[in-house]
Amino acid sequence: MSREQLAAHLEFFAELGVDGVRRDAVWRAPGGTSIPSVPPPSPQPVPIFASPQEALAAIREDLGDCVRCKLHGLGRRQIVFGVGNPNADLMFVGEAPGADEDIQGEPFVGRAGQLLTKIIEAIGLRREDVYIANVLKCRPPNNRNPEPDEVQQCEPFLLRQIDSVKPKVIVALGKFGAQCLLKTNDPITRLRGREYKFRDAVLIPTYHPAYLLRTPSAKREVWEDMKRVRELIK
């Protein structure tokens, strides 16, 4: 790593709330928590393709101009499918597209997305090295919370994306991403700080970047989560 890259990383760590290097064991510990086993949802049949890229393209084709739930008639501009490396070791799963994502057709491109990009870079990766998707592929009106029937229709496509990419680590961003994958109603404050087995990956819930914009004090906890992610994908 060059001196300029190191300086940029330290500057971002300061933004996350990391105020220096500490040597105590708690700070250095990569997690220290058990990995409870969460039964995966029933697998969806996935055709055999020559590459993950082809598999993702087939999923997008199956999704089509989706009208499976009411969101297609509630003002969405376009479907926001997913973006990134089809062979990624690290996958991020968020909640749903926002206004910027609905316009550009790509997840996490607004202010929260810009912060997510910085977080990715802070662990030595680029945005194009990872895969990014949302539980919902359409923007809910006024960015309201996803509703159960909407999640039910979109979830099979998300699971097929996960099975195609086959990441080593999945980071669930925020309450809805974590609750959907883990099939729980527990709050994100209870879920984060732990690791879960999900399909063939380790799932790590953490706070959504949009929450970090409202609550900068939570950046330190996200940094702890991302240090563990970095260890797992080495």
Order of alpha helices (4+ residues) and beta strands (2+ residues): alpha-alpha-alpha-beta-beta-alpha-alpha-beta-alpha-beta-alpha-alpha-beta-beta-alpha-alpha
